[in-house]
Amino acid sequence: MSVPGDAAITYDSGMQDYLVAGETRTFALGNRGPIRFTDDGNLHPDITEAYWRCGFYVLEGVLGATELAEIEVDVLDILDRLPSAEGSPVDRQGRPALALDCEATTLFWSRPLADTSGGHRPFKMIEPTAAANAPEEIVYLMLGTLQFSEALLRTYGHPDLLRVAAAINGPDFVPFNEALIIKEPGLGASFAWHQDGKTHWDSEDWDEGIHGFCFMGQLYGSTAANGVWIVPGSHKRGKIDIKALVAEAGSERLPDAVPVICAPGDVVITNFQSLHGSFANTSQDCRVTVNMGFHRRASVLGVQGNHRHAAPAVYDEDHIAIRSRLIGYAIDARRRHFPHETPFDYAPYRGSSDIPVWDEKVMSSLKDYNLRDMSI
């Protein structure tokens, strides 16, 4: 993940002022700190208040040094095994490339420093010119990551994160999807401003949490230059006219947006209805984000899927149960690897005789599990 030998052509001089001002705004929000629970086991009200006020919260120091090192080993192996180019059957060393036999859409490619939306969102981000020696295309996003890494599967079963998920989405919460966001220095593409929710904007049951949330674990940390930017409180505003908002701002630099600043091991919980995006990474710093999304069960049960990367389906009880087994596998895999922790008690398995049990044979069975991702 080295910076290309020739520096990329960066943004105009006003960008640095925007980044600095954004940092000042984000640290004034009061929405960061370690995970805390009350004596009766509930998520601390200071965290819930700040999350629902801002639409995101930076949970500091969640992933320790040992876990981060194990994640890094697996992530670097994944990146080393990617196809040498889109459609190539081999990696850069001539070995069979990763994910070639996957039916589900797994790898997403972009030109360096390009807007990944390809102009299909209401506003397209500025695309700086990459260095002359930059590759023609890069992988910026990978889905279905748990099938490729036991370390990522174990992180998915982190007991404190799952306790937070239960506090926000209810004890019977269910998965959305899992992903890696890869923002290499001098190469990482931008994500145009967007809201991730799609299905429930006009629902009579709409509220500020109906589309769920995503955990974003930071392997190397994130900065104003390479990280996600969020408009605080935008999750409360319903479907936003993004094109009009950008036009009012006069550029893609929305004046109320703030960057998500993190150290390695921090995990951000972000409401899917929050207006967010990121700029092309012309900095010297790498960002690799481990995404883990979750929904309320009531938000997906009986709902027609809205996921262009997975098989279309109405999410019935069987679909939810099969997809949610990944939570059970992750809890058991983590229990075996980190025996000093108290495993998370996932409500749907209480009293069940069919609790998922992890062993090495399970990994091969996870192939294409993300065909059952539940997008709303």
C-alpha positions in Angstrom: 0.0 0.0 0.0 2.7 2.4 -0.9 2.2 5.9 -2.4 2.8 6.0 -6.1 6.3 7.4 -7.0 4.8 10.4 -8.7 2.6 12.6 -6.5 -1.1 12.8 -7.5 -2.5 16.1 -8.6 -4.3 17.2 -5.5 -7.3 19.5 -4.8 -7.1 23.3 -4.9 -5.6 25.2 -2.0 -9.0 25.7 -0.3 -9.3 22.0 0.4 -6.8 22.1 3.2 -8.8 24.9 4.9 -12.0 22.8 4.5 -10.3 19.7 6.1 -9.0 21.7 9.1 -12.4 23.4 9.7 -14.1 20.0 9.5 -11.8 18.6 12.1 -12.7 21.4 14.5 -16.4 20.8 14.0 -16.2 17.1 14.5 -14.3 17.2 17.8 -16.9 19.7 19.1 -19.8 17.2 18.7 -19.2 15.2 21.9 -19.9 11.9 20.1 -16.8 9.9 20.8 -15.4 7.7 23.6 -15.0 4.1 24.7 -17.9 1.7 24.7 -19.6 2.0 28.1 -22.5 0.1 29.7 -24.5 0.8 32.8 -24.5 -1.4 35.9 -27.6 -3.1 34.6 -25.9 -3.9 31.3 -27.5 -1.3 29.0 -25.6 0.9 26.6 -24.6 4.0 28.4 -27.2 6.8 27.8 -24.5 9.3 26.9 -23.6 7.1 23.9 -27.2 6.6 22.8 -28.0 10.3 23.2 -25.0 11.3 21.1 -25.6 8.6 18.5 -29.3 9.6 17.9 -28.4 13.3 18.0 -25.6 13.1 15.5 -26.3 10.0 13.5 -22.9 8.5 14.3 -20.6 7.8 17.2 -16.9 7.0 17.4 -16.4 4.1 19.7 -12.7 4.4 20.7 -10.2 1.6 21.2 -12.6 -1.3 20.6 -10.1 -3.5 18.7 -6.9 -4.2 20.6 -3.4 -4.6 19.2 -3.6 -8.4 19.0 -6.9 -8.3 17.1 -5.7 -5.5 14.8 -2.5 -7.5 13.9 -4.6 -10.6 13.1 -6.9 -8.6 10.9 -4.0 -6.9 9.1 -2.4 -10.3 8.3 -5.7 -11.5 6.7 -6.4 -8.2 4.9 -2.9 -8.0 3.4 -3.3 -11.6 2.2 -6.6 -10.7 0.6 -5.2 -7.7 -1.1 -2.2 -9.7 -2.3 -4.5 -12.3 -3.9 -6.8 -9.9 -5.8 -6.9 -10.2 -9.6 -4.0 -8.3 -11.3 -6.7 -6.5 -13.3 -10.5 -6.6 -13.5 -11.4 -9.9 -15.2 -7.9 -11.4 -14.8 -7.9 -15.0 -13.6 -4.6 -14.6 -11.7 -3.1 -12.3 -9.1 0.0 -10.2 -9.5 2.1 -13.3 -8.7 0.4 -15.5 -11.3 -1.6 -17.5 -8.8 -5.4 -18.1 -9.2 -7.0 -14.9 -8.1 -9.3 -14.5 -5.1 -13.1 -14.7 -5.6 -13.0 -15.9 -9.2 -15.5 -18.6 -8.5 -17.9 -16.5 -6.6 -21.4 -16.1 -7.9 -22.2 -13.1 -5.8 -20.7 -9.7 -6.9 -17.6 -9.4 -4.7 -15.0 -7.0 -6.1 -15.7 -3.5 -7.2 -13.2 -1.7 -9.4 -12.5 2.0 -10.1 -10.0 4.2 -11.8 -7.6 5.7 -9.2 -9.1 8.8 -7.5 -12.3 8.5 -9.5 -15.9 8.9 -8.2 -17.1 5.3 -7.6 -20.7 6.3 -8.4 -19.8 6.8 -12.1 -22.2 9.8 -12.1 -25.2 7.7 -11.1 -25.7 9.6 -7.9 -27.2 13.1 -7.7 -23.8 14.8 -7.6 -20.4 13.6 -8.9 -17.3 14.3 -6.8 -14.3 16.0 -8.2 -11.8 13.5 -9.6 -8.2 14.5 -9.1 -5.6 13.3 -11.6 -3.7 10.3 -10.4 0.1 10.0 -10.7 1.4 8.9 -14.1 2.6 5.6 -12.7 -0.6 4.7 -10.9 -2.4 1.5 -12.0 -5.2 1.8 -14.5 -7.8 0.4 -12.0 -8.0 -0.5 -8.3 -10.3 -2.5 -6.1 -12.0 0.0 -3.8 -14.7 -2.3 -2.2 -15.1 -5.9 -1.4 -18.3 -7.7 -0.2 -18.8 -11.0 1.4 -15.5 -10.6 3.3 -16.2 -13.1 6.1 -15.8 -16.1 3.7 -12.1 -15.0 3.1 -10.9 -14.3 6.7 -11.3 -15.9 10.0 -10.0 -12.8 11.7 -12.8 -10.7 10.2 -15.3 -13.4 11.1 -14.1 -13.2 14.7 -14.4 -9.4 14.7 -18.0 -9.8 13.5 -18.6 -11.7 16.7 -17.2 -9.0 19.0 -19.3 -9.2 22.1 -19.3 -5.4 22.9 -20.2 -4.5 19.4 -23.0 -7.0 19.3 -24.3 -5.6 22.6 -24.3 -2.1 20.9 -26.2 -3.6 17.9 -28.8 -5.1 20.3 -29.2 -1.8 22.1 -29.8 0.1 18.8 -31.7 -2.4 16.7 -33.3 -4.6 19.4 -32.1 -8.0 20.7 -33.3 -9.9 17.6 -31.3 -7.7 15.2 -30.2 -9.2 11.9 -27.4 -8.7 9.3 -27.2 -6.4 6.3 -23.7 -7.1 4.8 -20.0 -7.0 5.4 -17.4 -5.2 3.4 -13.9 -3.9 3.1 -13.4 -0.3 2.0 -9.9 0.2 0.6 -8.6 3.8 0.3 -4.9 3.5 -0.7 -2.8 6.6 -0.5 -2.7 8.5 -3.8 -5.2 6.0 -5.3 -8.3 5.6 -3.2 -11.5 6.6 -5.0 -14.3 8.9 -3.7 -17.8 8.1 -2.7 -20.3 10.7 -3.8 -22.7 12.1 -1.1 -25.5 9.6 -0.5 -27.9 8.0 2.0 -27.8 4.2 2.2 -31.4 3.6 3.0 -33.7 2.8 0.0 -36.9 1.0 1.0 -38.6 2.8 3.9 -38.5 6.5 3.1 -42.3 6.7 2.6 -43.3 4.1 5.1 -45.9 5.0 7.6 -43.6 3.5 10.2 -40.6 5.6 9.2 -38.3 6.9 11.9 -34.7 7.9 12.2 -33.5 4.3 12.7 -35.6 2.3 10.3 -32.8 1.6 7.8 -30.3 0.3 10.4 -26.7 1.2 10.8 -23.1 0.1 10.0 -20.1 -0.4 12.2 -16.9 0.9 10.5 -13.8 -0.6 12.1 -10.6 1.2 11.3 -7.5 -0.9 10.7 -5.1 2.1 10.3 -7.3 4.9 11.5 -8.9 7.6 9.4 -8.3 11.3 8.7 -10.1 14.2 7.3 -8.3 13.6 4.0 -9.1 9.9 3.6 -12.1 9.3 5.9 -15.8 9.4 5.7 -17.6 12.7 6.0 -21.1 12.9 7.6 -23.6 15.7 7.9 -24.6 15.4 11.6 -28.3 15.0 12.2 -29.1 14.3 8.6 -30.5 10.9 9.5 -33.5 12.7 11.0 -34.4 14.6 7.8 -35.9 11.9 5.6 -34.9 11.6 2.0 -32.6 14.6 1.2 -32.4 16.4 -2.1 -28.7 16.0 -2.4 -28.4 17.8 -5.7 -30.1 20.9 -4.3 -27.9 20.8 -1.2 -24.7 20.7 -3.2 -26.0 23.5 -5.4 -26.7 25.6 -2.4 -23.2 24.9 -1.1 -21.6 25.8 -4.4 -19.4 22.7 -4.4 -19.1 19.2 -3.1 -17.7 20.6 0.1 -20.8 20.7 2.2 -20.4 23.3 4.9 -22.0 21.3 7.7 -20.3 18.0 7.1 -17.6 16.7 9.4 -14.9 14.1 9.0 -14.9 10.9 11.0 -11.5 11.0 12.7 -10.3 7.7 14.1 -7.3 6.0 15.6 -6.5 2.4 14.7 -8.9 0.1 16.5 -11.7 2.7 16.7 -15.1 1.6 15.4 -17.7 4.1 14.2 -21.4 3.3 14.3 -23.1 5.2 11.5 -26.8 5.5 10.8 -27.7 4.3 7.3 -29.9 7.4 6.8 -27.0 9.8 7.5 -25.9 11.8 4.5 -22.3 10.8 4.0 -19.5 10.5 1.4 -15.7 10.7 1.1 -13.2 12.5 -1.1 -10.6 10.8 -3.3 -7.5 10.0 -1.1 -4.7 12.2 -2.4 -3.0 12.0 1.1 -0.1 9.8 2.2 -2.3 7.8 4.6 -4.0 4.5 3.9 -7.5 3.7 5.2 -8.9 0.2 5.4 -12.3 0.1 6.9 -14.1 -3.1 8.1 -17.8 -2.6 7.5 -20.4 -4.6 9.3 -24.1 -3.6 8.8 -27.1 -4.5 10.9 -30.9 -4.0 10.7 -33.9 -4.3 12.9 -35.7 -7.6 12.2 -39.0 -5.7 11.8 -37.4 -3.6 9.0 -36.6 -6.6 6.8 -39.2 -9.3 7.6 -41.5 -9.6 4.6 -39.7 -6.8 2.7 -38.7 -7.1 -1.0 -34.9 -7.0 -1.2 -33.3 -3.9 -2.7 -29.7 -5.1 -3.3 -28.2 -5.0 -6.8 -25.3 -7.2 -5.6 -27.3 -10.1 -4.2 -30.1 -12.4 -5.4 -33.5 -10.6 -5.2 -35.8 -12.0 -2.5 -38.5 -11.3 -0.1 -36.9 -11.6 3.3 -39.0 -14.3 5.0 -38.2 -16.0 8.3 -36.1 -18.7 6.6 -34.0 -16.2 4.7 -33.4 -14.2 7.8 -32.5 -17.3 9.8 -30.0 -18.6 7.3 -28.3 -15.3 6.8 -28.2 -14.7 10.6 -26.3 -17.9 11.2 -23.2 -15.9 10.3 -23.7 -14.1 13.7 -23.8 -17.5 15.4 -20.7 -18.8 13.7 -18.8 -15.5 14.5 -19.7 -15.7 18.2 -18.5 -19.3 18.5 -15.3 -18.6 16.4 -14.5 -15.7 18.7 -15.3 -17.7 21.8 -12.7 -20.3 20.8 -10.1 -17.7 19.9 -10.6 -15.3 22.8 -11.6 -17.6 25.7 -11.1 -14.8 28.3 -14.1 -12.9 26.9 -17.7 -13.4 27.8 -19.4 -14.4 24.5 -22.4 -12.4 23.3 -25.8 -14.0 24.0 -27.7 -13.6 20.7 -31.4 -13.6 21.5 -32.7 -15.7 18.6 -30.6 -18.7 19.8 -31.7 -18.7 23.4 -33.2 -22.1 24.1 -32.5 -23.3 20.6 -31.0 -26.8 19.9 -29.5 -25.5 16.6 -26.9 -23.0 17.8 -24.2 -22.6 15.1 -20.9 -24.2 16.0 -17.7 -23.1 14.4 -15.0 -25.4 13.1 -12.5 -25.2 10.2 -15.0 -27.0 7.9 -17.4 -24.1 8.2 -15.2 -21.7 6.3 -15.7 -23.5 2.9 -19.5 -23.5 3.5 -19.5 -19.7 3.7 -18.8 -19.3 -0.1 -21.3 -16.8 -1.6 -23.1 -16.4 1.7 -23.6 -12.8 0.7 -26.1 -13.8 -1.9 -28.4 -13.5 1.1 -27.4 -10.0 2.1 -30.4 -8.0 3.2 -30.5 -4.5 1.8 -33.3 -2.1 2.5 
